Amino acid sequence: MESSEPQSELFPGPRPEAGRGEARRPVRCALCGRPLTGAESRRSGLGPACDAKLHPAGPDIRTRRHEVDQDPLPGT
């Protein structure tokens, strides 16, 4: 099996001329326009502050307390 291609082309890997010197493409927040740096923020397109504004955390049912009218127990 002879080929005119060099052997390194059979096993593609990271090339020195590509990847190391290149900067990542800047991604900006869809709401405020600030540059995003975190991987999750870059995937979602929203920064953490803007994501919290659009998707507020729900109430924690373990700490929510309310008074309940209760009849006295019989025999007490």
Backbone torsions as a table, in degrees:
resi	resn	phi	psi	omega
1	MET	NA	93.5	-179.2
2	GLU	-104.8	142.6	-179.1
3	SER	-143.3	152.8	178.7
4	SER	-83.3	-8.1	-179.9
5	GLU	-77.3	145.8	175.7
6	PRO	-68.2	156.5	-176.6
7	GLN	-63.2	-31.4	-177.7
8	SER	-66.4	-21.7	179.1
9	GLU	-73.2	-18.3	179.3
10	LEU	-72.6	-28.7	-178.9
11	PHE	-122.2	86.1	-178.0
12	PRO	-67.2	141.0	178.6
13	GLY	-151.0	-169.2	179.5
14	PRO	-66.6	132.8	-179.6
15	ARG	-101.5	143.3	-178.5
16	PRO	-62.9	-32.7	-177.4
17	GLU	-80.2	-15.9	-178.9
18	ALA	-119.7	134.6	172.9
19	GLY	103.6	-51.8	-174.1
20	ARG	-73.3	-45.6	-176.8
21	GLY	-85.2	-16.4	-176.7
22	GLU	-81.9	139.7	175.1
23	ALA	-88.4	154.3	177.4
24	ARG	-69.0	150.5	178.5
25	ARG	-66.7	128.7	-178.4
26	PRO	-67.2	133.4	177.1
27	VAL	-116.5	133.0	-177.6
28	ARG	-112.5	152.4	179.2
29	CYS	-64.0	135.8	-178.7
30	ALA	-70.4	-21.0	-176.5
31	LEU	-95.7	-50.1	-174.6
32	CYS	-109.0	-16.6	177.2
33	GLY	88.1	2.2	178.3
34	ARG	-71.1	151.6	178.0
35	PRO	-69.2	139.4	-179.5
36	LEU	-100.2	136.9	-178.3
37	THR	-116.8	-33.3	-178.5
38	GLY	-73.3	147.8	-177.9
39	ALA	-62.4	-44.3	-179.2
40	GLU	-67.0	-39.2	178.1
41	SER	-65.2	-40.4	179.5
42	ARG	-65.5	-35.9	178.3
43	ARG	-68.3	-43.8	-175.8
44	SER	-80.3	-25.1	-179.4
45	GLY	85.7	7.4	179.4
46	LEU	-130.7	141.1	174.1
47	GLY	-73.9	167.4	-177.3
48	PRO	-61.9	-38.6	-179.7
49	ALA	-68.5	-43.6	180.0
50	CYS	-69.5	-34.9	177.2
51	ASP	-64.8	-38.7	178.6
52	ALA	-67.3	-32.4	177.6
53	LYS	-68.6	-40.0	-177.4
54	LEU	-81.6	-30.6	-178.1
55	HIS	-127.5	74.3	-178.2
56	PRO	-66.1	150.0	178.7
57	ALA	-68.3	141.1	178.7
58	GLY	-73.4	166.7	179.4
59	PRO	-67.1	144.2	178.5
60	ASP	-83.4	111.0	-174.2
61	ILE	-70.9	-17.0	179.7
62	ARG	-74.5	-28.6	-177.6
63	THR	-101.6	-9.2	179.5
64	ARG	-74.8	126.8	-179.5
65	ARG	-124.0	145.7	175.4
66	HIS	-147.4	151.1	-179.5
67	GLU	-82.5	141.1	180.0
68	VAL	-123.2	130.1	174.8
69	ASP	-71.7	126.5	-176.7
70	GLN	-132.6	136.1	175.7
71	ASP	-70.2	147.9	178.2
72	PRO	-66.5	147.6	179.1
73	LEU	-69.5	137.6	179.8
74	PRO	-67.0	140.8	175.6
75	GLY	91.5	2.4	178.7
76	THR	-110.8	NA	NA
